[in-house]
């Protein structure tokens, strides 16, 4: 029998034994009523705090971030895109990754593709030659990305 089922039976037996004792039932009902009221009070306080915080955040954002003519918010921080040489972009594309992927992801992807296209997996000479070419491309793409990341970092 699973643990949740055992706990459910145990709780059910506990509740049934409580129902037999009227005095405990009355005190339990009072405690539940008080807990429910306290929960509603806490929920109301939390909702009020959330509304106040969101309004304050919204007004601060509107005060500090004016919009331009098109309606876009101007920010003080400008986002600068990383520039990659075209051969590095091609290497990322060859491995099926997006530019900027960490080196661990590049290594993992290279291992997957080399396993998939390793020449020893193919017996047909034409397929084997193609697999050798693809494996060489995969290794070259990995080396290009690795050199770029080491040079940059």
N, C-alpha and C positions, 0 to 999 in steps of 0.2 A: 504494500500500500504506500502511496506517495506521501511525502511529508505534508504538502498542503492539504491533502485529504485528511490525514491524521489530525492536523491542527484544526481543520473545520469541524471534525467530530468532537474534538476536545472542547472547542468553543461552544458548540451546540449543547453539549452536556452541561457545560458551565452555565449557560443561559437558562437551560431548563431547570437546573437546581436553584437558580436565583428566582425564577418565577414562582417556585413553591413557597419561598419565604416572602410574604407580603411586605414585611417591614423593610427588607433590603430592596425590594422593588420600588417602594416609595422613595427611598433615599437615592436610588439609582436614577429614577425619573427626575428628581430635583437636580442632581448633578448634571444629567444630560441637558436639562433646560438651561442651567447656568452656563454650561459649556457652549451650547448653541448661541446663547445671547452674547457670550464673550467672543465667539467666532465671528458673529455678525458685526460686532463692534470693531474687531480687528480688521475685518474685510473692509468696512467703511473707512477706517483710518488709512488703510493701505491705498484704497482707491483715491482718497482725497490727496494723499501725498504724491501718488503717481500723477494725478491731474496737475497738481501744482508744479511738480518737477518738469513735466512735459511742456507746460505753458511757459515756464521760465526758460527752458532750453530753446523752445521755438522763438521766443522774443529775443533771446541773446543771439541766436543765429541770424535773425532778421536784422538786428542792430549792427552786427559785425560783418555780415556778408551781403552787401548790397548787390542787386542784380544789374546786369547790363541791359542794353536795349532789347536783346533777344529773349530775356527772361532767365538767362543762366546766372547762377551765383558765381561771383568772383571770389577766389580764395587767395590767401597770401602765399600759400605753398604751391609752387608750380611743379607739375609732374613731368619729369624728364624721362623720355623713353630711352631704353638702352639700345645702343646701335650695335648691330652685329654685321660683320663682313658677310658678303653674299655666300661665300663658300661655307661659312659656319651655319648660315640659315639652311643651305641645301643639305648639310650634314644632319641637322636636327630633323629636317623633313624626311631624309632617307631612313632615319631610325624611327620615324613616326612619333616624334616628341615635339612639344611646343618649345620655342626658344626660351632659354632661362631655366630649363629643368636642371635640378641639382646633379652633380656628377654621379651620385649613387644611382639615380634613376637611369642615367645614360649607361652606366655599367650593367645594370640589370637588364635593360632593353637589348644591349649588345649581346649579352649571354643568351637571351631568349632567341634572338634572330639567328645567331651562329648555330645554336642547337637545331633550329628548324631547317636551316639551309646548309648544313655541313656536308661537304662532298662525299664523305664516307657513307652517307645514308642512301646514296643513289648508285645503282648498278649500271644503268643506261649511260653510255659515254656522252651523249648530248646533254642529258640532264646533269651529269656530273660536271661537265665543263661550265654549264650555266651556274651551278651551285658554287663552283670555285670563284667565278666572277662576282656573284652576289656576296659571297663571304668576304672577298677582298674589298668590295665597296663598303660593306658594313664596318670592317676593321678600319678602313680609311676614314670613314665618317666619324667613328669613335675617336680616332687619333686627332682629327681636326678639332673636334669639340674639346677634347682634353687639353690640347695645346693652347687653345683660345682661353679656356678657363684658368689654366696655370699662368699664362702670360698676364691676364687681367688681374688675377687675385694676388 
